[in-house]
Amino acid sequence: MADEQDELMLDHTDFEGEDAAPIDVLEGYFAAHGWTYERRDDEVEARVKGSWTEYELRALWREDDSVLQFLAFPDIKVPDDRRGAVYEAIGLVNEQLWLGHFELWSSSGVLLYRHAAMVGGQDDGTMSLAQAELLVESAVDECERFYPVFQFVLWGGKSPRDALAAAMVETQGEA
């Protein structure tokens, strides 16, 4: 995972100037990584390949409230008959998180990670590259860390508690 994190790190000299509007900073961050992205007004979407799947990252900026909502979609759709177990897994997973949370959209069965951040004050509303980097990296890291839990529950036949225990085993060394 350290090598993957190193790939996410950018040279801060690639970004010159002061802090900027959150969507502008995130757009620059995505572009600097060479990720496929699309910008629409106060929203930017990108795609990034993780070790488990490709993630769709989406940021929405509400300037009036100085709130940035950041979503990461780990390409998991939950069938109706597995929703109860996945809701239980989400509850157990969310107990492990300091920032953000996982949720399941009831209308579509899409699983996602969501984090909202107050950015600056009424007059400021800007974001630094370091803040953008932390926001993106923490979302991708949490998706990577807990992706196996949801897969174990959905396709591995494990209970949510067993899935979490199996996914949280830290391996040491290399095989």
Backbone as CSV, one residue per row, in Angstrom:
resi,resn,N_x,N_y,N_z,CA_x,CA_y,CA_z,C_x,C_y,C_z
1,MET,0.818,-1.183,0.000,0.000,0.000,0.000,0.867,1.255,0.000
2,ALA,2.074,1.182,0.542,2.935,2.357,0.577,3.266,2.824,-0.832
3,ASP,3.551,1.873,-1.745,3.849,2.263,-3.123,2.662,2.947,-3.770
4,GLU,1.460,2.437,-3.515,0.253,3.046,-4.067,0.072,4.443,-3.514
5,GLN,0.361,4.629,-2.217,0.220,5.950,-1.635,1.256,6.889,-2.220
6,ASP,2.462,6.404,-2.465,3.479,7.243,-3.076,3.024,7.723,-4.440
7,GLU,2.319,6.877,-5.181,1.813,7.268,-6.491,0.807,8.394,-6.380
8,LEU,0.039,8.433,-5.291,-0.952,9.483,-5.118,-0.314,10.810,-4.733
9,MET,0.865,10.776,-4.112,1.503,12.005,-3.656,1.980,12.816,-4.853
10,LEU,1.748,14.120,-4.780,2.179,15.024,-5.833,3.265,15.933,-5.310
11,ASP,4.079,16.412,-6.205,5.043,17.435,-5.868,4.269,18.750,-5.757
12,HIS,4.285,19.335,-4.591,3.501,20.546,-4.367,3.974,21.706,-5.234
13,THR,5.163,21.601,-5.824,5.614,22.660,-6.720,4.896,22.606,-8.060
14,ASP,4.172,21.503,-8.328,3.373,21.421,-9.549,2.227,22.428,-9.519
15,PHE,1.850,22.871,-8.305,0.744,23.806,-8.134,1.306,25.110,-7.605
16,GLU,1.298,26.113,-8.440,1.802,27.405,-8.010,0.653,28.272,-7.550
17,GLY,0.963,29.228,-6.677,-0.038,30.199,-6.282,-0.685,29.867,-4.966
18,GLU,-1.706,30.632,-4.659,-2.425,30.550,-3.395,-3.451,29.423,-3.424
19,ASP,-4.107,29.252,-2.301,-5.235,28.342,-2.239,-6.288,28.823,-3.237
20,ALA,-7.143,27.912,-3.661,-8.156,28.256,-4.663,-9.482,27.610,-4.284
21,ALA,-10.495,27.871,-5.087,-11.801,27.250,-4.878,-11.625,25.729,-4.885
22,PRO,-12.308,25.025,-3.995,-12.114,23.580,-3.866,-12.227,22.805,-5.173
23,ILE,-13.201,23.131,-5.985,-13.377,22.385,-7.232,-12.200,22.639,-8.173
24,ASP,-11.675,23.859,-8.185,-10.514,24.175,-9.020,-9.283,23.397,-8.558
25,VAL,-9.079,23.325,-7.246,-7.931,22.592,-6.706,-8.056,21.105,-7.025
26,LEU,-9.238,20.548,-6.823,-9.437,19.123,-7.113,-9.291,18.836,-8.601
27,GLU,-9.799,19.710,-9.450,-9.628,19.529,-10.893,-8.141,19.500,-11.252
28,GLY,-7.373,20.434,-10.682,-5.927,20.445,-10.923,-5.245,19.201,-10.401
29,TYR,-5.681,18.724,-9.252,-5.131,17.510,-8.647,-5.374,16.308,-9.563
30,PHE,-6.619,16.171,-10.042,-6.959,15.060,-10.934,-6.149,15.140,-12.234
31,ALA,-6.045,16.345,-12.789,-5.303,16.536,-14.042,-3.824,16.191,-13.851
32,ALA,-3.246,16.620,-12.719,-1.830,16.361,-12.460,-1.526,14.872,-12.357
33,HIS,-2.508,14.094,-11.920,-2.348,12.636,-11.837,-2.610,11.950,-13.170
34,GLY,-3.157,12.682,-14.121,-3.484,12.083,-15.410,-4.748,11.245,-15.366
35,TRP,-5.581,11.471,-14.360,-6.828,10.723,-14.234,-7.869,11.292,-15.186
36,THR,-8.736,10.431,-15.691,-9.860,10.874,-16.497,-10.807,11.641,-15.585
37,TYR,-11.155,12.858,-15.985,-12.060,13.643,-15.155,-12.944,14.521,-16.031
38,GLU,-14.030,14.993,-15.413,-14.978,15.871,-16.099,-15.429,16.939,-15.107
39,ARG,-15.453,18.171,-15.572,-15.843,19.305,-14.722,-17.146,19.912,-15.222
40,ARG,-18.071,20.146,-14.301,-19.334,20.829,-14.599,-19.593,21.827,-13.484
41,ASP,-19.510,23.104,-13.775,-19.779,24.156,-12.802,-19.118,23.860,-11.456
42,ASP,-19.923,23.596,-10.433,-19.412,23.365,-9.083,-19.295,21.881,-8.750
43,GLU,-18.989,21.078,-9.753,-18.852,19.639,-9.566,-17.716,19.132,-10.441
44,VAL,-16.964,18.180,-9.926,-15.919,17.534,-10.708,-15.943,16.038,-10.380
45,GLU,-15.792,15.223,-11.425,-15.762,13.762,-11.285,-14.463,13.246,-11.874
46,ALA,-13.931,12.202,-11.267,-12.717,11.575,-11.791,-12.821,10.072,-11.610
47,ARG,-11.973,9.366,-12.332,-11.892,7.918,-12.198,-10.442,7.584,-11.852
48,VAL,-10.296,6.700,-10.856,-8.968,6.285,-10.429,-8.982,4.781,-10.193
49,LYS,-7.928,4.127,-10.634,-7.825,2.685,-10.447,-7.182,2.397,-9.105
50,GLY,-7.874,1.611,-8.311,-7.339,1.144,-7.042,-6.825,-0.270,-7.214
51,SER,-6.438,-0.898,-6.116,-5.953,-2.274,-6.227,-7.099,-3.272,-6.358
52,TRP,-8.329,-2.890,-5.921,-9.476,-3.792,-5.999,-10.371,-3.515,-7.191
53,THR,-10.548,-2.245,-7.522,-11.504,-1.852,-8.557,-11.191,-0.425,-8.997
54,GLU,-11.941,0.071,-9.948,-11.834,1.475,-10.338,-12.866,2.260,-9.538
55,TYR,-12.452,3.386,-9.013,-13.317,4.215,-8.197,-13.727,5.465,-8.966
56,GLU,-14.997,5.801,-8.847,-15.456,7.094,-9.340,-15.411,8.040,-8.153
57,LEU,-14.725,9.162,-8.308,-14.631,10.183,-7.273,-15.448,11.373,-7.730
58,ARG,-16.242,11.915,-6.839,-17.101,13.049,-7.213,-17.071,14.081,-6.093
59,ALA,-16.848,15.335,-6.452,-16.857,16.432,-5.485,-17.899,17.449,-5.910
60,LEU,-18.689,17.892,-4.950,-19.712,18.911,-5.192,-19.473,20.053,-4.216
61,TRP,-19.416,21.268,-4.730,-19.117,22.445,-3.926,-20.367,23.300,-3.773
62,ARG,-20.745,23.561,-2.524,-21.867,24.457,-2.217,-21.273,25.739,-1.654
63,GLU,-21.022,26.686,-2.539,-20.346,27.924,-2.148,-21.117,28.695,-1.081
64,ASP,-22.440,28.717,-1.190,-23.253,29.457,-0.218,-23.027,28.975,1.209
65,ASP,-22.777,27.687,1.375,-22.580,27.102,2.703,-21.110,26.808,3.009
66,SER,-20.226,27.014,2.032,-18.801,26.666,2.155,-18.619,25.195,2.517
67,VAL,-19.408,24.332,1.873,-19.351,22.891,2.132,-18.937,22.150,0.860
68,LEU,-17.963,21.299,1.017,-17.532,20.431,-0.072,-17.962,19.013,0.287
69,GLN,-18.743,18.414,-0.580,-19.151,17.029,-0.390,-18.303,16.174,-1.323
70,PHE,-17.651,15.162,-0.757,-16.776,14.301,-1.545,-17.298,12.880,-1.463
71,LEU,-17.500,12.257,-2.626,-18.041,10.906,-2.708,-17.065,10.012,-3.465
72,ALA,-16.970,8.782,-3.018,-16.177,7.775,-3.724,-17.064,6.547,-3.913
73,PHE,-17.175,6.125,-5.157,-18.015,4.981,-5.507,-17.110,3.806,-5.851
74,PRO,-17.101,2.745,-5.030,-16.228,1.607,-5.281,-16.786,0.555,-6.242
75,ASP,-17.717,0.918,-7.090,-18.264,0.009,-8.091,-18.856,-1.253,-7.462
76,ILE,-19.698,-1.031,-6.456,-20.415,-2.130,-5.799,-21.899,-1.806,-5.845
77,LYS,-22.656,-2.699,-6.453,-24.109,-2.567,-6.459,-24.674,-3.748,-5.675
78,VAL,-25.536,-3.436,-4.728,-26.040,-4.446,-3.799,-27.421,-4.911,-4.239
79,PRO,-27.569,-6.222,-4.492,-28.895,-6.741,-4.844,-29.843,-6.656,-3.646
80,ASP,-31.111,-6.561,-3.923,-32.128,-6.408,-2.873,-32.021,-7.472,-1.787
81,ASP,-31.760,-8.712,-2.166,-31.746,-9.794,-1.184,-30.521,-9.777,-0.269
82,ARG,-29.530,-8.908,-0.528,-28.321,-8.838,0.302,-28.231,-7.531,1.087
83,ARG,-29.239,-6.670,0.954,-29.162,-5.343,1.569,-29.099,-5.388,3.092
84,GLY,-29.840,-6.279,3.721,-29.816,-6.365,5.184,-28.414,-6.638,5.698
85,ALA,-27.742,-7.610,5.107,-26.381,-7.957,5.528,-25.412,-6.815,5.240
86,VAL,-25.597,-6.141,4.110,-24.703,-5.029,3.763,-24.934,-3.844,4.695
87,TYR,-26.198,-3.580,5.063,-26.457,-2.513,6.036,-25.751,-2.810,7.361
88,GLU,-25.785,-4.074,7.785,-25.092,-4.444,9.023,-23.581,-4.247,8.869
89,ALA,-23.038,-4.649,7.717,-21.609,-4.466,7.462,-21.243,-2.980,7.456
90,ILE,-22.090,-2.150,6.863,-21.843,-0.704,6.838,-21.767,-0.167,8.270
91,GLY,-22.686,-0.604,9.116,-22.662,-0.164,10.515,-21.367,-0.534,11.206
92,LEU,-20.904,-1.746,11.001,-19.654,-2.197,11.621,-18.444,-1.461,11.047
93,VAL,-18.449,-1.255,9.743,-17.348,-0.544,9.093,-17.297,0.902,9.569
94,ASN,-18.443,1.562,9.615,-18.470,2.975,10.001,-17.951,3.202,11.417
95,GLU,-18.062,2.195,12.284,-17.496,2.306,13.633,-15.980,2.427,13.595
96,GLN,-15.366,1.998,12.503,-13.912,2.017,12.367,-13.377,3.332,11.785
97,LEU,-14.256,4.187,11.303,-13.838,5.392,10.580,-13.779,6.620,11.483
98,TRP,-12.791,7.452,11.242,-12.688,8.736,11.937,-13.382,9.824,11.132
99,LEU,-13.255,9.761,9.832,-13.861,10.755,8.940,-14.672,10.037,7.875
100,GLY,-15.766,10.642,7.483,-16.579,10.076,6.419,-17.345,8.852,6.886
101,HIS,-18.112,8.295,5.959,-18.891,7.100,6.263,-19.290,6.418,4.958
102,PHE,-19.595,5.146,5.073,-20.147,4.399,3.955,-21.657,4.438,4.067
103,GLU,-22.326,4.389,2.938,-23.783,4.324,2.925,-24.229,3.568,1.686
104,LEU,-25.491,3.202,1.696,-26.099,2.481,0.589,-27.288,3.301,0.113
105,TRP,-27.278,3.666,-1.150,-28.405,4.410,-1.692,-29.560,3.443,-1.917
106,SER,-30.664,3.682,-1.234,-31.794,2.765,-1.256,-32.440,2.660,-2.635
107,SER,-32.439,3.728,-3.393,-33.112,3.702,-4.696,-32.362,2.879,-5.741
108,SER,-31.037,2.842,-5.646,-30.254,2.171,-6.694,-29.425,0.996,-6.196
109,GLY,-29.261,0.860,-4.884,-28.421,-0.206,-4.352,-26.937,0.069,-4.506
110,VAL,-26.558,1.317,-4.772,-25.153,1.683,-4.955,-24.525,1.969,-3.593
111,LEU,-23.362,1.358,-3.354,-22.597,1.582,-2.140,-21.607,2.709,-2.400
112,LEU,-21.414,3.598,-1.410,-20.474,4.698,-1.588,-19.897,5.132,-0.260
113,TYR,-18.794,5.865,-0.376,-18.156,6.513,0.758,-18.420,8.003,0.599
114,ARG,-18.819,8.672,1.696,-19.136,10.098,1.628,-18.463,10.834,2.778
115,HIS,-17.958,12.009,2.442,-17.378,12.898,3.453,-17.716,14.326,3.068
116,ALA,-18.211,15.091,4.006,-18.480,16.511,3.767,-17.534,17.323,4.637
117,ALA,-17.032,18.411,4.083,-16.084,19.249,4.815,-16.467,20.713,4.693
118,MET,-16.388,21.407,5.816,-16.530,22.851,5.808,-15.185,23.392,5.321
119,VAL,-15.227,24.210,4.309,-13.988,24.708,3.723,-13.927,26.218,3.912
120,GLY,-13.016,26.649,4.763,-12.862,28.078,5.002,-14.088,28.669,5.662
121,GLY,-14.105,29.961,5.741,-15.248,30.659,6.307,-16.059,31.314,5.214
122,GLN,-16.959,32.177,5.598,-17.811,32.888,4.640,-16.978,33.637,3.604
123,ASP,-15.874,34.256,4.037,-15.082,35.087,3.137,-13.991,34.308,2.416
124,ASP,-13.629,33.154,2.939,-12.476,32.429,2.423,-12.883,31.433,1.338
125,GLY,-13.498,30.303,1.725,-13.978,29.295,0.792,-12.932,28.755,-0.157
126,THR,-11.687,28.650,0.333,-10.627,28.116,-0.514,-10.074,26.842,0.109
127,MET,-9.347,26.103,-0.709,-8.766,24.837,-0.282,-7.315,24.809,-0.733
128,SER,-6.471,24.233,0.082,-5.065,24.061,-0.287,-4.881,22.722,-0.991
129,LEU,-3.756,22.580,-1.645,-3.429,21.299,-2.270,-3.327,20.212,-1.208
130,ALA,-2.747,20.535,-0.064,-2.610,19.541,1.009,-3.980,19.052,1.481
131,GLN,-4.936,19.954,1.583,-6.292,19.553,1.992,-6.927,18.660,0.931
132,ALA,-6.766,19.016,-0.331,-7.328,18.212,-1.427,-6.700,16.826,-1.435
133,GLU,-5.395,16.785,-1.267,-4.673,15.522,-1.256,-5.173,14.620,-0.124
134,LEU,-5.338,15.189,1.062,-5.833,14.434,2.213,-7.249,13.923,1.971
135,LEU,-8.093,14.756,1.415,-9.479,14.380,1.136,-9.545,13.194,0.172
136,VAL,-8.818,13.295,-0.933,-8.841,12.242,-1.954,-8.192,10.964,-1.424
137,GLU,-7.020,11.105,-0.833,-6.297,9.921,-0.361,-7.055,9.188,0.738
138,SER,-7.669,9.922,1.653,-8.389,9.235,2.726,-9.613,8.502,2.181
139,ALA,-10.304,9.091,1.209,-11.461,8.419,0.617,-11.040,7.140,-0.108
140,VAL,-10.004,7.231,-0.918,-9.535,6.052,-1.659,-8.994,5.004,-0.690
141,ASP,-8.243,5.435,0.314,-7.700,4.489,1.298,-8.808,3.734,2.035
142,GLU,-9.861,4.441,2.446,-10.955,3.770,3.163,-11.700,2.804,2.239
143,CYS,-11.894,3.200,0.987,-12.535,2.284,0.029,-11.688,1.038,-0.176
144,GLU,-10.383,1.222,-0.308,-9.480,0.091,-0.491,-9.470,-0.808,0.749
145,ARG,-9.453,-0.195,1.912,-9.381,-0.943,3.166,-10.625,-1.793,3.391
146,PHE,-11.799,-1.268,3.035,-13.042,-1.968,3.363,-13.718,-2.649,2.170
147,TYR,-13.195,-2.508,0.982,-13.762,-3.183,-0.188,-13.913,-4.694,0.059
148,PRO,-12.872,-5.354,0.604,-13.013,-6.800,0.833,-14.161,-7.160,1.778
149,VAL,-14.458,-6.311,2.760,-15.559,-6.599,3.685,-16.856,-6.771,2.898
150,PHE,-17.123,-5.802,2.037,-18.376,-5.845,1.279,-18.395,-7.011,0.292
151,GLN,-17.259,-7.328,-0.290,-17.196,-8.468,-1.205,-17.404,-9.782,-0.456
152,PHE,-16.805,-9.910,0.733,-16.999,-11.122,1.537,-18.468,-11.308,1.894
153,VAL,-19.155,-10.223,2.214,-20.572,-10.307,2.571,-21.415,-10.616,1.338
154,LEU,-21.138,-9.917,0.233,-21.955,-10.083,-0.977,-21.722,-11.413,-1.678
155,TRP,-20.468,-11.790,-1.839,-20.167,-12.939,-2.696,-19.441,-14.076,-1.987
156,GLY,-18.921,-13.814,-0.788,-18.158,-14.843,-0.080,-18.960,-15.615,0.945
157,GLY,-20.209,-15.222,1.156,-21.060,-15.940,2.090,-20.701,-15.735,3.556
158,LYS,-19.910,-14.712,3.864,-19.529,-14.465,5.254,-20.543,-13.551,5.933
159,SER,-20.660,-13.704,7.241,-21.479,-12.770,8.015,-20.733,-11.430,8.048
160,PRO,-21.424,-10.329,8.291,-20.736,-9.038,8.363,-19.597,-9.017,9.385
161,ARG,-19.800,-9.603,10.553,-18.730,-9.621,11.572,-17.531,-10.450,11.117
162,ASP,-17.788,-11.608,10.524,-16.691,-12.445,10.024,-15.971,-11.766,8.861
163,ALA,-16.724,-11.085,8.011,-16.130,-10.377,6.874,-15.211,-9.270,7.353
164,LEU,-15.649,-8.521,8.344,-14.822,-7.443,8.884,-13.559,-8.009,9.525
165,ALA,-13.704,-9.071,10.299,-12.539,-9.691,10.946,-11.553,-10.204,9.908
166,ALA,-12.045,-10.830,8.858,-11.167,-11.368,7.814,-10.459,-10.253,7.047
167,ALA,-11.159,-9.176,6.793,-10.572,-8.075,6.015,-9.589,-7.252,6.832
168,MET,-9.730,-7.247,8.148,-8.880,-6.416,8.987,-7.569,-7.083,9.374
169,VAL,-7.375,-8.334,8.968,-6.123,-9.020,9.257,-5.019,-8.315,8.483
170,GLU,-4.040,-7.803,9.197,-2.907,-7.130,8.576,-1.837,-8.169,8.263
171,THR,-1.411,-8.215,7.020,-0.328,-9.132,6.659,0.991,-8.393,6.805
172,GLN,2.026,-9.142,7.151,3.352,-8.547,7.300,4.302,-9.292,6.400
173,GLY,5.220,-8.545,5.795,6.195,-9.154,4.910,5.600,-9.405,3.541
174,GLU,6.391,-10.117,2.713,5.955,-10.434,1.374,6.076,-11.925,1.160
175,ALA,5.190,-12.456,0.359,5.227,-13.887,0.066,6.200,-14.176,-1.035
